[in-house]
Amino acid sequence: MTDQRRKGPSLDPLVERIGYRFRSRELLQRALTHSSVTAPFRGRVPRPGRRQIRDNERLEFLGDRVLALVIAEELCRRFPDSEEGELAPRFNMLVRKETCADVARSLDLGTYLFLGGGEAGGGGREKTAILGDACEALIAAVYIDGGLEAAREFILRLWAPHFDGALRRAKDPKSTLQEWAQGRGLPAPHYREVSRTGPDHAPHFEVSVEVEGFAPQSGGGASKRAAEQAAAEAFIEREGVER
């Protein structure tokens, strides 16, 4: 298999933004390789002398768990007296795909992704799902290459602005939206699953929230509940709902 990743830009500027020097540059390349690159070759035996390219799906699976551990640990450290019900909305906000995608954009990660022709030509470098997955894969790459402390430093540094936002918006978005609708004499918001994509071990849900008299608003997440929270949060931001 021809190594299509060699056609991309130099990764040196990205390494500077990441703030971590990889011992294995191959691991970083793998974190940036979307499954659209490897999909056409799955099931084929590589020709002798050709190196098989691996995509970032397994890394994304691991990175999601490392991120969850670090964020949960940091929230418990910051709020030692808070109950689980107080911590959960903050946690969901910090680990959701949209937040991971925002971190990816802060690194200009899309520029360095290795995408198949269809995704590259279809705006894949700007897609929230692709960017979020790549960010989680990058976390796993740092974790494997440098250990938990390196991954923790990377996460806490790049998530710092998002912690501030999560602290301001600690209330569950679904609860906020429901109270807002009830205060206006409207029926409770209705949540509808729009789509489910991704492998079974790492699904991605898109959910639409509908409030009578308002345009629907969608949101995504790794579970239906997370997607519903994201949709409610997006509706709240769009309509300027006070918390």
Contacts in CASP RR format, 6 or more apart in sequence:
PFRMAT RR
TARGET T0000
AUTHOR 0000-0000-0000
METHOD contacts of the structure
MODEL  1
MTDQRRKGPSLDPLVERIGYRFRSRELLQRALTHSSVTAPFRGRVPRPGR
RQIRDNERLEFLGDRVLALVIAEELCRRFPDSEEGELAPRFNMLVRKETC
ADVARSLDLGTYLFLGGGEAGGGGREKTAILGDACEALIAAVYIDGGLEA
AREFILRLWAPHFDGALRRAKDPKSTLQEWAQGRGLPAPHYREVSRTGPD
HAPHFEVSVEVEGFAPQSGGGASKRAAEQAAAEAFIEREGVER
1 41 0 8 1.000
1 44 0 8 1.000
1 46 0 8 1.000
1 47 0 8 1.000
1 50 0 8 1.000
1 51 0 8 1.000
1 52 0 8 1.000
1 53 0 8 1.000
2 50 0 8 1.000
3 51 0 8 1.000
3 53 0 8 1.000
4 37 0 8 1.000
4 53 0 8 1.000
4 114 0 8 1.000
4 116 0 8 1.000
5 29 0 8 1.000
5 32 0 8 1.000
5 33 0 8 1.000
5 37 0 8 1.000
5 53 0 8 1.000
5 114 0 8 1.000
8 112 0 8 1.000
8 114 0 8 1.000
9 111 0 8 1.000
9 112 0 8 1.000
11 25 0 8 1.000
11 28 0 8 1.000
11 29 0 8 1.000
11 32 0 8 1.000
11 112 0 8 1.000
14 107 0 8 1.000
14 108 0 8 1.000
14 109 0 8 1.000
14 111 0 8 1.000
14 112 0 8 1.000
15 21 0 8 1.000
15 22 0 8 1.000
15 28 0 8 1.000
17 107 0 8 1.000
17 108 0 8 1.000
18 107 0 8 1.000
18 138 0 8 1.000
18 142 0 8 1.000
18 154 0 8 1.000
19 154 0 8 1.000
20 142 0 8 1.000
20 145 0 8 1.000
20 146 0 8 1.000
20 150 0 8 1.000
20 153 0 8 1.000
20 154 0 8 1.000
22 28 0 8 1.000
22 141 0 8 1.000
22 142 0 8 1.000
22 145 0 8 1.000
23 145 0 8 1.000
23 146 0 8 1.000
24 145 0 8 1.000
27 141 0 8 1.000
27 144 0 8 1.000
27 145 0 8 1.000
28 138 0 8 1.000
28 141 0 8 1.000
29 114 0 8 1.000
30 54 0 8 1.000
30 55 0 8 1.000
30 56 0 8 1.000
30 59 0 8 1.000
30 137 0 8 1.000
30 141 0 8 1.000
31 56 0 8 1.000
31 59 0 8 1.000
31 134 0 8 1.000
31 137 0 8 1.000
31 138 0 8 1.000
31 140 0 8 1.000
31 141 0 8 1.000
32 56 0 8 1.000
32 109 0 8 1.000
32 112 0 8 1.000
32 113 0 8 1.000
32 114 0 8 1.000
32 134 0 8 1.000
32 137 0 8 1.000
32 138 0 8 1.000
33 53 0 8 1.000
33 54 0 8 1.000
33 55 0 8 1.000
33 56 0 8 1.000
33 113 0 8 1.000
33 114 0 8 1.000
34 55 0 8 1.000
34 56 0 8 1.000
34 113 0 8 1.000
34 114 0 8 1.000
34 115 0 8 1.000
34 116 0 8 1.000
34 119 0 8 1.000
34 130 0 8 1.000
34 133 0 8 1.000
34 134 0 8 1.000
35 55 0 8 1.000
35 56 0 8 1.000
35 57 0 8 1.000
36 115 0 8 1.000
36 116 0 8 1.000
36 117 0 8 1.000
36 118 0 8 1.000
36 119 0 8 1.000
36 120 0 8 1.000
37 53 0 8 1.000
37 55 0 8 1.000
37 114 0 8 1.000
37 115 0 8 1.000
37 116 0 8 1.000
38 53 0 8 1.000
38 54 0 8 1.000
38 55 0 8 1.000
41 52 0 8 1.000
41 53 0 8 1.000
46 52 0 8 1.000
56 133 0 8 1.000
56 134 0 8 1.000
56 137 0 8 1.000
57 133 0 8 1.000
57 137 0 8 1.000
57 199 0 8 1.000
57 202 0 8 1.000
59 136 0 8 1.000
59 137 0 8 1.000
59 138 0 8 1.000
59 140 0 8 1.000
59 141 0 8 1.000
59 144 0 8 1.000
60 133 0 8 1.000
60 134 0 8 1.000
60 136 0 8 1.000
60 137 0 8 1.000
60 140 0 8 1.000
60 202 0 8 1.000
61 140 0 8 1.000
61 201 0 8 1.000
61 202 0 8 1.000
62 140 0 8 1.000
62 143 0 8 1.000
62 144 0 8 1.000
63 136 0 8 1.000
63 137 0 8 1.000
63 139 0 8 1.000
63 140 0 8 1.000
63 143 0 8 1.000
64 95 0 8 1.000
64 136 0 8 1.000
64 202 0 8 1.000
64 222 0 8 1.000
66 139 0 8 1.000
66 140 0 8 1.000
66 143 0 8 1.000
66 148 0 8 1.000
66 151 0 8 1.000
66 155 0 8 1.000
67 95 0 8 1.000
67 100 0 8 1.000
67 136 0 8 1.000
67 139 0 8 1.000
67 155 0 8 1.000
68 91 0 8 1.000
68 95 0 8 1.000
70 151 0 8 1.000
70 152 0 8 1.000
70 155 0 8 1.000
70 156 0 8 1.000
71 91 0 8 1.000
71 94 0 8 1.000
71 95 0 8 1.000
71 155 0 8 1.000
71 159 0 8 1.000
72 87 0 8 1.000
72 91 0 8 1.000
74 156 0 8 1.000
74 163 0 8 1.000
75 82 0 8 1.000
75 87 0 8 1.000
75 90 0 8 1.000
75 91 0 8 1.000
75 94 0 8 1.000
76 87 0 8 1.000
78 163 0 8 1.000
79 86 0 8 1.000
79 87 0 8 1.000
86 170 0 8 1.000
88 172 0 8 1.000
89 169 0 8 1.000
89 170 0 8 1.000
89 171 0 8 1.000
89 172 0 8 1.000
89 173 0 8 1.000
89 229 0 8 1.000
90 166 0 8 1.000
90 167 0 8 1.000
90 170 0 8 1.000
92 225 0 8 1.000
92 226 0 8 1.000
92 229 0 8 1.000
93 99 0 8 1.000
93 162 0 8 1.000
93 165 0 8 1.000
93 166 0 8 1.000
93 169 0 8 1.000
93 229 0 8 1.000
93 233 0 8 1.000
94 159 0 8 1.000
94 162 0 8 1.000
94 163 0 8 1.000
94 166 0 8 1.000
96 220 0 8 1.000
96 221 0 8 1.000
96 222 0 8 1.000
96 226 0 8 1.000
96 229 0 8 1.000
96 230 0 8 1.000
97 128 0 8 1.000
97 129 0 8 1.000
97 132 0 8 1.000
97 133 0 8 1.000
97 204 0 8 1.000
97 220 0 8 1.000
97 221 0 8 1.000
97 222 0 8 1.000
97 230 0 8 1.000
98 128 0 8 1.000
98 219 0 8 1.000
98 220 0 8 1.000
98 221 0 8 1.000
98 230 0 8 1.000
99 159 0 8 1.000
99 162 0 8 1.000
100 131 0 8 1.000
100 132 0 8 1.000
100 133 0 8 1.000
100 135 0 8 1.000
100 136 0 8 1.000
101 128 0 8 1.000
101 129 0 8 1.000
101 131 0 8 1.000
101 132 0 8 1.000
101 135 0 8 1.000
102 162 0 8 1.000
103 132 0 8 1.000
103 135 0 8 1.000
103 158 0 8 1.000
103 159 0 8 1.000
103 162 0 8 1.000
104 110 0 8 1.000
104 131 0 8 1.000
104 132 0 8 1.000
104 134 0 8 1.000
104 135 0 8 1.000
104 138 0 8 1.000
105 131 0 8 1.000
106 158 0 8 1.000
107 135 0 8 1.000
107 158 0 8 1.000
109 131 0 8 1.000
109 134 0 8 1.000
109 135 0 8 1.000
109 138 0 8 1.000
110 125 0 8 1.000
110 126 0 8 1.000
110 131 0 8 1.000
110 134 0 8 1.000
111 125 0 8 1.000
113 124 0 8 1.000
113 125 0 8 1.000
113 130 0 8 1.000
113 134 0 8 1.000
115 121 0 8 1.000
115 124 0 8 1.000
115 125 0 8 1.000
115 130 0 8 1.000
119 127 0 8 1.000
119 130 0 8 1.000
124 130 0 8 1.000
125 131 0 8 1.000
128 220 0 8 1.000
129 197 0 8 1.000
129 204 0 8 1.000
133 202 0 8 1.000
139 151 0 8 1.000
139 154 0 8 1.000
139 155 0 8 1.000
142 150 0 8 1.000
142 151 0 8 1.000
142 154 0 8 1.000
143 150 0 8 1.000
143 151 0 8 1.000
169 233 0 8 1.000
169 243 0 8 1.000
171 243 0 8 1.000
172 229 0 8 1.000
173 229 0 8 1.000
173 230 0 8 1.000
173 232 0 8 1.000
173 233 0 8 1.000
173 236 0 8 1.000
174 189 0 8 1.000
174 228 0 8 1.000
174 229 0 8 1.000
174 232 0 8 1.000
176 232 0 8 1.000
176 236 0 8 1.000
176 241 0 8 1.000
176 243 0 8 1.000
177 189 0 8 1.000
177 209 0 8 1.000
177 211 0 8 1.000
177 232 0 8 1.000
177 235 0 8 1.000
177 236 0 8 1.000
177 241 0 8 1.000
178 188 0 8 1.000
178 189 0 8 1.000
180 236 0 8 1.000
180 241 0 8 1.000
180 242 0 8 1.000
181 187 0 8 1.000
181 188 0 8 1.000
181 189 0 8 1.000
181 211 0 8 1.000
181 212 0 8 1.000
182 188 0 8 1.000
186 211 0 8 1.000
186 212 0 8 1.000
186 213 0 8 1.000
187 212 0 8 1.000
189 209 0 8 1.000
189 210 0 8 1.000
189 211 0 8 1.000
189 232 0 8 1.000
189 235 0 8 1.000
190 209 0 8 1.000
190 210 0 8 1.000
190 211 0 8 1.000
191 207 0 8 1.000
191 208 0 8 1.000
191 209 0 8 1.000
191 210 0 8 1.000
191 228 0 8 1.000
191 231 0 8 1.000
192 207 0 8 1.000
192 208 0 8 1.000
192 209 0 8 1.000
192 210 0 8 1.000
193 205 0 8 1.000
193 206 0 8 1.000
193 207 0 8 1.000
193 224 0 8 1.000
193 227 0 8 1.000
194 206 0 8 1.000
194 207 0 8 1.000
194 208 0 8 1.000
194 218 0 8 1.000
195 205 0 8 1.000
195 206 0 8 1.000
196 203 0 8 1.000
196 204 0 8 1.000
196 205 0 8 1.000
196 206 0 8 1.000
197 203 0 8 1.000
197 204 0 8 1.000
197 206 0 8 1.000
198 204 0 8 1.000
202 222 0 8 1.000
203 222 0 8 1.000
203 223 0 8 1.000
204 220 0 8 1.000
204 221 0 8 1.000
204 222 0 8 1.000
205 220 0 8 1.000
205 221 0 8 1.000
205 222 0 8 1.000
205 223 0 8 1.000
205 224 0 8 1.000
205 226 0 8 1.000
205 227 0 8 1.000
206 218 0 8 1.000
206 219 0 8 1.000
206 220 0 8 1.000
206 221 0 8 1.000
206 227 0 8 1.000
207 218 0 8 1.000
207 219 0 8 1.000
207 220 0 8 1.000
207 224 0 8 1.000
207 227 0 8 1.000
207 228 0 8 1.000
207 230 0 8 1.000
207 231 0 8 1.000
208 216 0 8 1.000
208 217 0 8 1.000
208 218 0 8 1.000
208 219 0 8 1.000
208 231 0 8 1.000
209 216 0 8 1.000
209 217 0 8 1.000
209 218 0 8 1.000
209 219 0 8 1.000
209 228 0 8 1.000
209 231 0 8 1.000
209 232 0 8 1.000
209 235 0 8 1.000
210 216 0 8 1.000
211 235 0 8 1.000
214 235 0 8 1.000
214 239 0 8 1.000
217 231 0 8 1.000
217 234 0 8 1.000
217 235 0 8 1.000
217 238 0 8 1.000
218 231 0 8 1.000
218 234 0 8 1.000
219 227 0 8 1.000
219 230 0 8 1.000
219 231 0 8 1.000
219 234 0 8 1.000
220 226 0 8 1.000
220 227 0 8 1.000
220 230 0 8 1.000
220 231 0 8 1.000
221 227 0 8 1.000
221 230 0 8 1.000
235 241 0 8 1.000
236 243 0 8 1.000
END
